[in-house]
Amino acid sequence: MTKNVVERIKIFNQDRIPQMVALKYKNMRADAFTFFRGTCHLFYEDWPLESALNTAPLTWICGDLHLENFGTYKGKNRLVYFDVNDFDEGLLAPCTWDAARFVTSLILAGPSIKLTAESTLQLCNHFLDTYFTTLTDGHIHSVERANATGLVKKLIRTLKSRSRDDFLDERSRKLKNTRKFKTDNLRYQPVSADEQEQVTRMIQELGERENLAAFYKVHDVAFRVAGTGSLGIKRYAVLVEGRGFPHENFILDVKEERASTLTLYRSVPQPKWNSEADRAVAVQLRFQGIHPALLTSAQMGAKAYIVKELQPSQDRINLAKWDGKQRDLTDLIGTMAQLLAWGELRSAGRSGSAIADELIDFGGKAALKASLLNYAAQYAKQVQKDYGLFISAYDDGALN
């Protein structure tokens, strides 16, 4: 790349909402791991064209796999699951790409969760060993309350105490026969009358398409501030009738979907999708055993949006509160490795992805484990260097 890292970041974010980009940069200033989460495009811009890692079987991947892109959600069957939960970058690519990005994220997150270099290396090896072993096994499972262990089990248990009415009351105010969002904080912000009308029309059309017009009746719309890498694109919270006022209303997360960063920088042939939202939803449906409730796509003008339920049971593990027990963290990282392998096996043989037998054979060889670990370690050093340059530019006001 001839441009320096600050120029590359500015170019990538130049067509996003300026106020949200400023918040994104502020968040990225926090530490190298958050910087890494906010710059997925750099990872793939820098990915080597000539590498043994590109010879791995093609699979449907998350594309932005890192420690914080796993979490809980309630499926259509109303059970709570723990799985990979963000497919904005998802598409068909060598299976090593997700594994390399995850291990890089683990190395970068190590200092912020007070891991020694030795402990971090052990966890990286455990992730890769579990990943390859799970592929070799060839069996596919999901993680729910009945079989969750360690930190994941504790997280799912805490969700039992969360009620929908408390969730709604935290985010909205009850009026006479309706609710309205609380838009006096950073998380939810008011929208213009024109935006309110356009989003309402989109959700009403969705309701008609799904034969659920009463369920999708819109009570209110707010701009939603969430995520790191996605900050700067349009994202809304939409309060709908659901099963009824006042305690059975539902909140929808409605997020603009753009082309995958991987598509911009890598040329693995892809299926033709009707929209980018259809792409992301399709990858998620293929990868996950049970998908989040109300997951679908919608169109507003020329822009496509992913729609799903925003839930009381939606959460991720807060590693900042990790209790220091190495076995708990080892168990968590192993679970994440299993989920990656299960998702790849589950989506095998779909629209150009490798069949399960190829993935099982690949897992048995584990030939690329050393290459994956070495690449992640070297790239983590590059991220630290880029992060240092970003800090200097941010503090000097060059990113205003």
C-alpha positions in Angstrom: 0.0 0.0 0.0 1.4 3.4 -0.9 -0.9 5.4 1.3 -0.2 5.5 5.1 -2.5 3.9 7.5 -4.2 7.1 8.6 -5.1 8.0 5.0 -6.4 4.5 4.4 -8.7 4.8 7.4 -10.0 8.2 6.4 -10.7 7.0 2.8 -12.6 4.0 4.0 -14.8 6.1 6.3 -15.2 9.2 4.1 -18.8 8.5 3.0 -20.1 7.7 6.5 -22.0 10.0 8.9 -19.4 12.4 10.2 -20.6 12.6 13.8 -20.6 8.8 14.1 -17.2 8.5 12.4 -15.9 10.9 15.1 -17.3 8.6 17.8 -15.8 5.6 16.0 -12.4 7.2 16.0 -12.7 8.1 19.7 -13.6 4.5 20.5 -10.7 3.2 18.4 -8.3 5.4 20.4 -9.0 3.2 23.5 -6.6 0.3 22.8 -5.1 -1.8 20.0 -7.9 -4.4 20.2 -10.7 -1.8 19.7 -8.6 -0.3 16.9 -8.4 -3.7 15.2 -12.2 -4.2 15.6 -12.8 -0.8 13.8 -10.4 -1.4 10.9 -11.4 -4.8 9.4 -10.6 -3.3 6.0 -6.9 -2.9 6.9 -6.7 -6.6 7.7 -7.9 -7.6 4.2 -6.0 -4.8 2.4 -2.9 -6.2 4.0 -3.7 -9.9 3.5 -1.0 -11.6 1.4 -2.1 -12.5 -2.2 0.5 -15.3 -2.2 0.2 -17.4 0.9 -0.3 -21.0 1.8 -3.3 -19.8 3.9 -5.2 -19.1 0.7 -5.0 -22.8 -0.3 -7.4 -23.8 2.4 -11.0 -25.0 1.5 -13.5 -22.4 0.7 -16.2 -21.9 3.4 -18.9 -19.4 4.3 -17.2 -17.2 6.9 -18.0 -14.4 9.3 -15.3 -12.3 7.8 -14.8 -10.2 10.9 -14.2 -12.9 13.5 -12.9 -11.6 16.8 -13.4 -12.1 20.5 -16.4 -9.8 20.7 -18.3 -11.1 17.7 -19.8 -13.9 19.7 -22.8 -13.5 21.9 -26.2 -14.7 23.0 -29.5 -14.3 21.3 -33.0 -15.9 21.3 -33.9 -17.9 18.3 -37.2 -18.3 16.6 -37.9 -21.3 18.9 -37.4 -18.8 21.8 -34.4 -20.7 23.3 -31.2 -18.8 24.0 -28.1 -19.7 22.0 -24.4 -18.6 22.0 -22.8 -18.3 18.6 -21.0 -16.0 16.2 -23.3 -13.1 15.9 -22.1 -10.6 13.2 -22.0 -11.4 9.5 -21.8 -8.0 7.9 -18.5 -9.0 6.2 -19.7 -12.6 5.5 -19.0 -14.3 2.2 -17.2 -17.3 0.6 -13.5 -17.4 1.4 -10.7 -19.8 2.6 -11.6 -21.1 6.0 -8.2 -19.9 7.3 -9.2 -16.2 7.1 -11.6 -16.3 10.0 -9.2 -18.3 12.1 -6.3 -15.9 11.4 -8.4 -12.9 12.3 -9.6 -14.4 15.5 -6.1 -15.4 16.7 -4.8 -11.9 15.8 -7.7 -10.5 17.9 -6.8 -12.8 20.8 -3.1 -11.6 20.8 -4.2 -8.0 20.7 -6.8 -8.4 23.5 -4.3 -10.1 25.8 -2.9 -7.0 27.5 -6.4 -5.5 28.1 -7.6 -8.6 29.9 -4.3 -8.9 31.8 -2.9 -12.0 30.1 0.8 -12.8 30.0 2.4 -13.4 26.6 2.8 -17.1 27.6 -0.9 -17.4 28.5 -2.0 -15.7 25.3 0.2 -18.1 23.3 -1.3 -21.1 25.1 -4.8 -19.8 24.3 -4.0 -19.3 20.6 -2.7 -22.8 20.4 -5.7 -24.1 22.2 -8.0 -22.3 19.8 -6.3 -23.7 16.7 -6.0 -27.2 18.1 -9.7 -27.3 19.0 -10.7 -25.8 15.7 -8.8 -28.4 13.7 -9.9 -31.3 16.0 -13.6 -30.2 15.7 -13.3 -30.1 11.9 -11.8 -33.6 11.9 -14.6 -34.9 14.2 -17.2 -33.8 11.5 -20.1 -33.6 13.9 -22.1 -30.4 14.3 -23.6 -29.0 17.5 -25.0 -25.7 18.9 -24.4 -24.1 22.3 -27.5 -23.5 24.4 -28.3 -23.5 28.1 -28.4 -27.3 28.3 -24.9 -27.9 27.1 -23.1 -24.6 27.8 -20.1 -24.6 30.1 -18.0 -22.1 32.1 -18.4 -18.4 31.3 -21.0 -19.1 28.6 -23.2 -21.0 31.0 -22.9 -18.2 33.6 -23.9 -15.7 30.9 -26.9 -17.6 29.8 -28.0 -18.1 33.4 -27.9 -14.4 34.1 -30.3 -13.8 31.2 -33.2 -15.5 33.0 -33.7 -12.5 35.3 -34.1 -10.1 32.4 -37.7 -9.3 31.5 -39.1 -7.8 28.4 -41.0 -5.1 30.3 -37.8 -4.0 32.1 -36.0 -4.0 28.8 -38.7 -1.9 27.2 -38.9 0.5 30.2 -35.2 1.1 30.1 -35.3 2.2 26.4 -38.8 3.7 26.1 -41.5 5.7 27.9 -45.0 4.5 28.2 -47.6 7.0 27.0 -51.4 6.6 27.0 -51.6 3.9 24.3 -48.1 3.6 23.0 -44.4 3.8 23.7 -41.8 6.3 22.5 -38.0 5.9 22.7 -35.9 7.7 25.2 -33.8 9.8 22.9 -31.9 11.8 25.5 -28.9 9.6 25.6 -26.1 8.5 23.2 -27.6 5.1 22.5 -30.8 6.3 20.9 -31.1 9.6 19.1 -34.0 11.4 17.4 -34.6 11.1 13.7 -36.1 13.6 11.2 -39.7 13.4 10.3 -38.6 12.3 6.8 -36.5 9.4 8.2 -39.3 8.4 10.5 -41.7 8.2 7.6 -39.3 6.2 5.3 -38.3 3.7 8.0 -41.9 3.3 9.0 -42.9 2.6 5.4 -40.1 0.0 5.1 -41.2 -1.9 8.2 -44.8 -1.7 7.2 -43.9 -3.2 3.8 -42.0 -5.9 5.6 -45.0 -6.7 7.8 -47.2 -7.0 4.7 -44.6 -9.3 3.0 -44.5 -11.5 6.1 -48.3 -11.4 6.6 -47.7 -9.9 10.0 -49.0 -6.3 9.5 -50.3 -6.0 13.0 -47.1 -7.3 14.6 -44.9 -4.8 12.6 -47.1 -1.8 13.3 -44.6 1.0 14.0 -44.8 3.0 17.2 -41.6 4.9 17.0 -38.2 5.1 15.3 -34.8 6.3 16.7 -31.3 6.4 15.4 -29.3 3.6 17.1 -25.7 4.0 18.1 -24.0 0.6 18.4 -21.0 -1.4 17.3 -17.5 -0.3 16.4 -16.6 -1.2 12.8 -20.2 -0.3 11.7 -20.4 3.1 13.3 -21.1 5.7 10.6 -23.6 3.8 8.6 -27.4 4.2 9.1 -28.8 2.1 12.0 -32.2 2.4 13.5 -34.2 1.1 16.5 -37.8 0.5 15.6 -40.5 0.0 18.2 -43.3 -2.1 16.9 -46.6 -3.5 18.3 -45.3 -7.0 18.6 -47.8 -9.0 20.7 -49.3 -5.9 22.3 -48.9 -2.8 24.4 -47.5 -2.2 27.0 -45.2 -5.2 27.8 -45.2 -7.2 24.6 -43.9 -4.6 22.2 -40.8 -5.5 20.3 -37.7 -3.5 19.3 -36.2 -4.1 15.9 -32.5 -3.5 15.1 -32.4 -2.2 11.5 -28.9 -1.8 10.1 -27.8 -0.6 6.7 -25.8 -3.2 4.9 -22.9 -2.4 2.6 -20.6 -4.5 0.5 -18.3 -6.8 2.4 -14.9 -5.5 3.0 -13.5 -8.8 1.7 -15.3 -8.3 -1.6 -13.5 -5.0 -2.1 -10.0 -6.4 -1.7 -10.2 -10.1 -2.5 -11.6 -11.8 -5.7 -13.0 -15.2 -4.7 -16.1 -15.6 -7.0 -19.4 -15.0 -5.1 -23.0 -15.8 -5.8 -25.2 -13.0 -7.2 -27.3 -11.6 -4.3 -30.4 -9.3 -4.7 -28.8 -7.0 -2.1 -26.0 -6.8 0.4 -28.5 -7.4 3.2 -29.6 -10.6 1.4 -26.0 -11.7 1.3 -25.3 -11.2 5.0 -28.6 -12.8 6.0 -28.0 -15.8 3.7 -24.5 -16.4 5.2 -25.8 -16.2 8.7 -28.6 -18.7 7.9 -26.1 -21.1 6.5 -23.6 -20.7 9.3 -25.8 -20.8 12.4 -27.8 -23.7 13.6 -30.6 -21.5 14.9 -30.8 -17.9 13.7 -31.9 -14.9 15.8 -35.6 -14.2 15.9 -37.1 -12.0 13.1 -33.9 -12.1 11.1 -34.6 -10.8 7.5 -33.7 -8.1 5.0 -35.6 -5.1 3.9 -35.2 -2.3 1.3 -35.4 1.4 1.6 -34.8 3.2 -1.7 -31.4 2.1 -3.0 -30.2 0.9 0.4 -30.6 -2.6 1.9 -31.1 -3.2 5.6 -30.8 -6.2 7.9 -33.7 -6.5 10.3 -33.7 -8.6 13.5 -35.2 -8.4 17.0 -33.3 -6.5 19.6 -33.7 -8.7 22.7 -33.3 -8.7 26.5 -31.4 -12.0 26.1 -28.9 -10.5 23.7 -25.4 -10.1 25.3 -21.8 -10.9 25.0 -19.2 -12.0 27.6 -17.5 -9.0 29.2 -13.9 -10.1 29.3 -13.0 -7.0 31.3 -14.8 -8.8 34.2 -13.0 -12.1 33.7 -12.3 -13.6 37.1 -8.7 -14.6 36.4 -9.4 -18.3 36.3 -7.4 -19.6 33.4 -9.6 -22.7 33.0 -12.7 -20.5 32.4 -10.9 -18.6 29.6 -9.5 -21.7 28.1 -13.0 -23.2 28.1 -14.4 -20.1 26.4 -11.8 -20.0 23.7 -12.3 -23.6 23.0 -16.1 -23.1 22.7 -15.4 -20.2 20.2 -13.2 -22.5 18.1 -15.9 -25.2 18.1 -18.5 -22.7 17.0 -16.3 -21.6 14.1 -15.7 -25.2 12.9 -19.4 -26.2 13.4 -20.5 -23.2 11.3 -18.1 -24.1 8.5 -19.3 -27.7 8.5 -22.9 -26.7 8.7 -22.6 -24.5 5.6 -20.5 -27.0 3.7 -21.4 -27.7 0.1 -23.5 -24.6 -0.4 -23.0 -22.4 -3.5 -19.3 -23.2 -4.0 -18.2 -24.0 -0.4 -16.2 -27.1 0.2 -18.1 -30.2 1.1 -17.9 -31.6 4.6 -15.4 -34.4 3.6 -12.9 -31.8 2.4 -13.2 -29.9 5.7 -12.8 -33.0 7.7 -9.7 -34.0 5.7 -8.3 -30.5 6.1 -8.8 -30.6 9.9 -7.0 -33.9 10.1 -3.9 -32.6 8.5 -3.8 -29.4 10.5 -0.9 -28.5 8.2 -1.5 -24.7 8.4 -1.6 -24.4 12.2 2.0 -23.0 12.4 1.4 -20.7 9.4 -1.8 -19.4 11.0 -0.1 -18.7 14.3 3.0 -17.1 12.8 0.9 -14.8 10.5 -1.4 -13.7 13.4 1.6 -13.0 15.6 3.3 -10.9 12.9 0.2 -9.1 11.9 -0.6 -8.2 15.5 2.8 -6.4 15.6 1.7 -4.5 12.4 -1.6 -3.6 14.1 0.3 -2.2 17.1 2.4 -0.1 14.8 -0.6 1.2 12.9 -2.4 1.9 16.2 0.5 4.0 17.3 0.3 6.1 14.1 -3.4 6.4 14.6 -3.0 7.7 18.1 -0.5 10.3 17.0 -2.8 11.5 14.2 -5.9 11.5 16.5 -4.2 13.4 19.2 -2.8 15.9 16.7 -6.3 16.5 15.3 -5.5 15.0 11.9 -8.7 12.9 12.0 -11.1 15.7 12.6 
